[in-house]
Amino acid sequence: MYAPREPHLIVVKRIFRYLKGTLNLGLHLVHTPLIALNGFYDTDWADCHDDRQSTSGFAIYMGNNLLSWGAKKQITVSCSMVEAEYRALASTTTELMWLMNLLHAIVFHLQSYTVTISVL
């Protein structure tokens, strides 16, 4: 940073305290013979009673290892369950394509990729 001040130092110390307290936590990666990207997503249509926005989430696995995940409220109000599911599918597909391009950029070629639709 160009001109760090006292609030910046406080935030950095807080981050270091958090990291020190969570050294035993982490994601465990296991070796799997078949390397494939699998994306799962789900949507809860209009679950927020205040603004009727849907919530969607996704998880992307590389073999048996969790690689990326996320959940957030959709920014627009969906008129139907199908529209909410489509938006969640689009954001999951975007994340999958980004990860595929990243893996390709570091010269790691995937044998296959799949998107699995999960509707609960």
C-alpha positions in Angstrom: 0.0 0.0 0.0 1.1 3.5 -0.7 0.4 5.2 2.6 -0.7 2.7 5.3 -2.3 4.1 8.4 -3.3 2.8 11.8 -6.6 1.3 10.7 -4.8 -0.8 8.1 -2.4 -2.1 10.7 -5.3 -3.1 13.0 -6.9 -5.0 10.1 -3.7 -6.8 9.2 -3.2 -7.8 12.9 -6.7 -9.1 13.0 -6.1 -11.3 9.9 -2.9 -12.7 11.4 -4.8 -13.5 14.7 -7.5 -15.3 12.7 -4.9 -17.3 10.7 -3.0 -18.3 13.8 -6.2 -19.5 15.4 -7.3 -21.6 12.4 -4.1 -23.4 11.5 -5.7 -26.8 12.2 -8.6 -26.1 9.8 -8.4 -26.7 6.0 -9.6 -28.5 3.0 -8.2 -32.0 2.6 -7.3 -33.0 -0.9 -7.3 -36.7 -1.9 -5.9 -38.3 -5.0 -8.5 -39.6 -7.5 -7.7 -41.4 -10.7 -10.4 -39.7 -12.8 -10.0 -35.9 -12.9 -13.3 -34.2 -13.8 -15.0 -31.0 -12.9 -18.5 -31.5 -11.4 -20.8 -28.6 -10.7 -23.8 -28.7 -8.4 -26.2 -25.9 -7.7 -29.5 -25.2 -6.0 -31.9 -22.4 -5.7 -34.5 -21.3 -3.2 -37.1 -19.4 -5.1 -38.3 -16.1 -3.6 -37.3 -17.2 -0.1 -36.8 -13.7 1.3 -40.2 -12.4 2.3 -39.0 -8.8 2.4 -37.9 -8.4 -1.2 -38.9 -11.8 -2.8 -35.4 -12.3 -4.1 -34.1 -15.9 -4.6 -31.0 -17.4 -3.1 -28.8 -19.6 -5.1 -25.6 -21.6 -4.3 -23.2 -23.8 -6.0 -20.3 -26.2 -5.3 -17.7 -27.3 -7.8 -15.7 -30.5 -7.3 -12.5 -31.6 -9.1 -12.7 -35.4 -8.6 -13.7 -35.8 -5.0 -12.1 -32.5 -3.9 -14.2 -29.4 -3.3 -12.6 -26.7 -5.5 -15.0 -23.7 -5.4 -18.3 -22.9 -3.7 -20.6 -19.9 -3.1 -24.0 -18.8 -2.1 -25.7 -15.4 -2.5 -29.0 -13.7 -3.0 -29.8 -13.1 -6.6 -29.7 -9.4 -7.6 -33.1 -9.5 -9.5 -36.5 -10.8 -8.6 -37.3 -14.0 -10.6 -40.9 -14.3 -11.8 -40.8 -18.1 -11.6 -38.9 -21.0 -10.2 -37.6 -21.9 -13.7 -36.1 -18.4 -14.0 -34.4 -18.6 -10.6 -33.0 -22.0 -11.5 -31.8 -20.7 -14.9 -29.9 -17.8 -13.2 -28.3 -20.2 -10.7 -27.3 -22.5 -13.6 -25.8 -19.6 -15.5 -23.7 -18.5 -12.5 -22.5 -22.0 -11.9 -21.6 -22.5 -15.6 -19.7 -19.2 -15.5 -17.7 -20.4 -12.5 -17.0 -23.8 -14.2 -15.8 -22.1 -17.4 -13.5 -19.8 -15.4 -12.0 -22.7 -13.6 -11.6 -24.7 -16.8 -9.8 -21.7 -18.4 -7.6 -21.3 -15.3 -6.6 -25.0 -15.4 -6.0 -24.8 -19.1 -3.8 -21.7 -18.6 -1.6 -23.7 -16.1 -1.4 -26.5 -18.6 -3.7 -28.9 -16.8 -6.0 -30.7 -19.2 -9.3 -32.1 -18.0 -10.4 -35.5 -19.1 -14.1 -34.5 -18.8 -16.5 -32.0 -17.2 -20.1 -32.3 -16.2 -22.7 -30.1 -14.7 -25.2 -31.9 -12.4 -28.5 -30.2 -11.7 -29.7 -30.6 -8.1 -33.2 -29.4 -7.3 -34.2 -29.9 -3.7 
